[in-house]
Amino acid sequence: MLYPIKFYPIFKEKVWGGTKLKSVLNKNIKSEKTGESWEISGVKNNLSIVSNGRLEGIDIQELIETYKSDVVGKKTYSKFGNVFPLLIKFIDAKDDLSVQVHPDNIYAKLKHNENGKNEMWYVVDADKGSDMIVGINNNLTKKEYLQYVKENNIKDILNFEKIKCGDAFDIPAGRIHAIMKGTLLAEIQQNSDLTYRIFDWNRKGLDGEYRELHTEHAAEVVNLNKKDNYFIKYIKDTGNAEKLISNIYFTVNIIQFDNSLKRGFEKLDSFIIYMCVKGSLKIKYGTSEISLQKGETILIPAIIKQIELKPHEKTELLEIYIK
């Protein structure tokens, strides 16, 4: 029988990476430049490997090939086959990431035969005074946008938001964005590693070379309409699952609680992912239990329909599934 599954994180060295994945999320990292921890990935050449139980050592594609809809749900398996449809990350930005934008499915398929990328962020930790680039600060024509890019003045049109722990943002395809220094966040996204860099702060990468910019592709997909409010609004500290975002790609809830909570998924045809962003707990399934600590991520297979979340202290979880 299937059980809640953990995976070995896949660490990514980045020119902007730091040490918060270790110091805040307790990851076993020695590098001073680790920018990303891919918690669950079905991305080609970056397949997550099971780290617990009798299935330890097999990758996520093998897992789905063997157990099919029992892992991901009938509709998800019918649509995606043996490919896991999401990419789940923690990101540590010691320095600013590039200003970038992602294509939607239509453009990504046409130009690269890949998935587009819609994603969302949840801020786990932020240095005092940290901010984030989300969207633009004025409506623009494409001609105006390209002039700012050409003159290296892209910063003038960007929307900067002061952030704190617990802030959340929707980053749909087409929305300009950049994670800024001092930020540790959870990122939930489509299974895609496709990014168009617009501006990279005139710096060199880890190899000593300037990283490639994707000006033409970015101009084709960027949304040049200003939005009034880029924050995801939600009710905090309810002791229940509160919705952050729900779209055709993923649903993400936040659970902030300090008492046991039963979760039933009889009407849900999907896997469940829990990312522990604060505290610790045990997850009871059937007559068994498994521990989950801050910084850990776990996959609850679709075949498991009843669990109990038993926190040891004030705990926060991101709950992720496909509706």
C-alpha positions in Angstrom: 0.0 0.0 0.0 1.1 3.6 -0.7 2.1 5.9 2.2 3.1 9.6 2.6 6.2 10.0 0.5 9.2 12.3 1.1 11.9 13.0 -1.5 15.6 14.0 -1.4 15.8 17.8 -2.1 17.6 18.8 -5.3 19.8 21.8 -4.5 20.7 24.4 -7.1 23.7 26.7 -6.8 22.9 30.3 -7.9 24.9 33.5 -8.2 22.2 35.1 -5.9 21.9 32.1 -3.5 22.7 32.2 0.2 22.5 30.1 3.4 18.9 30.5 4.7 17.9 27.1 3.3 20.3 25.7 6.0 19.9 28.3 8.8 16.1 28.7 8.6 14.9 25.5 7.0 17.5 23.1 8.4 18.6 21.8 5.0 21.9 19.8 4.9 23.9 22.2 2.8 27.5 23.2 2.9 27.6 25.8 0.1 27.3 29.5 0.7 25.5 30.0 -2.7 22.6 27.6 -2.6 19.6 29.4 -4.1 17.0 26.7 -4.6 15.8 23.5 -3.0 13.6 21.6 -5.5 11.4 19.7 -3.1 9.3 17.7 -5.6 10.2 17.8 -9.3 9.1 15.9 -12.4 11.2 18.2 -14.6 13.3 16.2 -17.1 16.8 15.5 -15.8 15.7 16.7 -12.4 13.5 13.9 -11.2 12.9 13.7 -7.4 14.0 10.5 -5.7 12.0 8.9 -2.9 13.8 9.2 0.5 11.6 7.2 2.9 10.0 3.8 3.3 10.1 0.7 1.0 10.0 2.8 -2.2 13.2 4.7 -1.2 15.5 5.1 -4.2 13.0 5.2 -7.1 12.3 8.4 -8.9 9.0 10.2 -9.1 8.4 9.1 -12.7 8.9 5.4 -11.7 6.5 6.0 -8.8 3.8 7.2 -11.1 4.4 4.6 -13.8 4.0 1.9 -11.1 1.0 3.3 -9.2 -0.6 5.6 -11.7 -3.8 7.3 -10.5 -3.2 5.9 -7.0 -0.4 8.5 -6.7 -1.8 11.5 -8.6 -5.5 11.0 -9.1 -7.5 9.7 -12.1 -8.0 13.1 -13.9 -4.4 14.1 -13.3 -3.0 10.8 -14.6 -5.3 11.0 -17.6 -4.0 14.5 -18.5 -0.3 14.3 -17.6 0.4 10.5 -17.7 3.7 9.6 -15.9 4.8 13.3 -15.7 4.3 15.0 -12.3 2.5 18.2 -13.1 4.0 20.6 -10.5 7.4 21.8 -9.4 7.7 22.6 -5.7 10.6 24.7 -4.4 12.1 26.7 -1.6 14.1 29.7 -2.8 16.7 31.7 -0.8 17.6 35.1 -2.3 20.7 36.5 -0.7 21.0 38.8 -3.7 18.4 40.0 -6.2 17.2 37.6 -8.8 16.9 38.7 -12.4 13.8 40.7 -13.6 11.9 38.1 -15.6 8.7 36.9 -17.0 7.2 33.5 -17.9 5.3 32.4 -21.0 1.9 30.8 -21.0 1.2 27.3 -22.3 0.3 28.4 -25.8 3.5 30.4 -26.4 5.8 27.9 -24.6 4.4 25.0 -26.7 4.8 27.0 -29.9 8.3 28.2 -29.3 9.9 25.4 -27.1 7.4 22.5 -27.0 7.3 22.9 -23.3 4.8 23.9 -20.6 4.3 27.5 -19.7 4.8 28.6 -16.1 2.2 30.0 -13.8 3.4 30.1 -10.2 2.8 31.6 -6.7 5.0 32.7 -3.8 4.6 32.4 0.0 7.2 34.4 2.0 8.7 32.1 4.7 11.3 34.6 6.0 12.2 38.2 5.0 14.9 40.5 6.3 13.7 43.8 7.6 13.1 46.2 4.7 13.0 43.5 2.1 10.9 44.1 -1.0 9.7 42.3 -4.1 9.1 43.2 -7.7 5.7 42.2 -8.8 4.1 43.6 -11.9 4.5 47.2 -13.3 3.7 50.6 -11.8 1.9 52.1 -14.9 0.1 50.9 -18.0 2.5 50.7 -21.0 2.4 50.2 -24.7 4.8 47.6 -26.1 6.8 50.4 -27.8 7.1 52.2 -24.5 8.2 49.0 -22.7 10.8 48.2 -25.3 12.2 51.7 -25.1 12.7 51.3 -21.3 14.5 47.9 -21.9 16.7 49.4 -24.7 17.8 52.3 -22.5 18.5 50.0 -19.5 15.8 51.9 -17.5 13.5 48.9 -16.8 13.7 49.6 -13.0 11.6 52.8 -13.6 8.5 50.9 -14.6 8.7 48.1 -12.0 6.3 47.8 -9.0 8.2 47.3 -5.7 6.3 45.9 -2.7 7.6 45.9 0.9 7.2 42.3 2.2 7.1 40.4 5.5 6.7 36.8 6.5 3.3 35.4 5.5 2.9 37.5 2.4 1.7 35.7 -0.7 1.7 36.6 -4.4 0.1 35.2 -7.6 2.6 35.2 -10.5 0.6 34.2 -13.6 2.3 33.9 -17.0 3.1 37.3 -18.4 3.6 39.1 -15.1 7.0 40.8 -14.6 8.6 39.8 -11.3 11.8 39.4 -9.3 12.5 37.9 -5.9 14.7 40.4 -4.1 17.6 40.0 -1.6 16.8 38.9 1.9 13.8 36.8 1.0 13.2 33.1 1.6 10.0 31.8 0.0 8.1 28.7 -1.1 7.3 28.6 -4.8 4.5 26.4 -6.3 4.5 26.3 -10.1 3.7 24.3 -13.2 6.2 21.6 -14.2 8.4 24.0 -16.2 11.8 25.5 -15.9 11.2 28.1 -18.6 12.1 31.7 -17.8 12.7 34.8 -19.9 15.2 37.2 -18.3 14.6 40.9 -19.0 17.3 42.5 -16.8 20.0 40.9 -14.6 21.4 43.9 -12.8 24.4 44.1 -15.1 26.2 41.3 -13.2 28.0 38.1 -14.2 27.0 34.6 -13.4 28.9 31.9 -11.4 30.9 31.1 -14.6 32.1 34.7 -14.8 30.0 35.5 -17.9 26.9 37.7 -18.3 23.8 35.6 -18.3 21.6 35.5 -21.4 18.7 37.9 -21.7 15.6 37.0 -23.6 14.4 40.4 -24.8 12.4 39.3 -27.8 10.6 36.4 -26.2 9.8 38.5 -23.1 8.3 41.3 -25.2 6.0 38.8 -26.8 4.5 37.5 -23.6 4.7 40.3 -21.0 1.5 41.8 -19.6 1.8 45.6 -19.7 -1.3 46.4 -17.7 -0.9 47.7 -14.2 -2.8 45.9 -11.4 -4.1 47.8 -8.3 -3.0 45.2 -5.7 -0.6 42.4 -6.3 -0.9 40.8 -2.8 -3.0 37.6 -2.2 -5.4 38.5 0.6 -6.4 35.8 3.1 -7.5 35.3 6.7 -4.8 34.3 9.1 -4.7 32.0 12.1 -8.1 30.3 11.8 -7.0 26.8 12.7 -8.5 25.6 9.3 -7.3 25.5 5.7 -7.6 29.0 4.2 -7.4 29.4 0.4 -4.5 31.4 -1.0 -5.1 30.6 -4.6 -7.0 28.2 -6.8 -6.7 28.0 -10.6 -6.6 25.2 -13.2 -2.9 24.5 -12.5 -2.9 24.2 -8.6 -4.8 25.1 -5.4 -2.8 26.3 -2.4 -4.2 26.6 1.1 -2.5 27.8 4.2 -3.1 26.0 7.5 -2.0 27.8 10.7 -2.9 25.7 13.7 -1.9 24.4 17.1 -4.5 21.7 17.7 -5.1 18.4 15.8 -6.9 18.8 12.5 -8.6 16.0 10.5 -8.5 16.4 6.7 -10.8 14.3 4.4 -10.2 14.1 0.7 -13.0 11.8 -0.4 -14.3 14.3 -3.0 -10.8 15.3 -4.2 -9.3 13.4 -7.1 -5.7 14.6 -6.5 -2.5 14.1 -4.6 -1.9 16.4 -1.6 1.4 18.1 -0.9 2.3 19.6 2.5 5.2 22.1 2.9 6.0 22.8 6.5 7.0 26.4 6.8 6.7 26.7 10.6 6.7 24.3 13.5 6.5 20.5 13.3 3.8 17.8 13.4 2.9 14.2 12.9 0.7 13.1 10.1 -1.5 10.2 11.0 -2.8 7.9 8.2 -4.6 4.7 9.0 -2.8 3.3 12.0 0.5 4.8 11.1 2.2 8.2 11.6 5.0 10.1 10.0 6.8 13.2 11.2 7.2 16.5 9.3 9.5 19.3 10.3 9.9 22.9 9.3 11.6 22.9 5.8 10.3 19.5 4.9 7.8 18.6 2.1 5.7 15.5 1.8 3.4 14.0 -0.9 0.2 12.3 0.2 -0.9 9.9 -2.6 -4.4 10.4 -4.0 -5.4 6.9 -2.7 -5.1 8.2 0.9 -8.4 9.9 1.7 -8.2 10.5 5.4 -5.4 12.0 7.5 -5.0 13.8 10.8 -2.5 16.6 11.3 -1.1 16.6 14.9 1.1 19.6 15.6 3.7 19.6 18.3 3.6 23.4 18.5 2.2 26.4 16.5 2.6 25.1 13.0 2.0 26.4 9.5 1.5 24.2 6.4 1.0 25.0 2.7 -1.5 22.5 1.4 -1.2 22.0 -2.4 -3.3 19.9 -4.8 -5.0 20.1 -8.2 -8.7 20.8 -8.0 
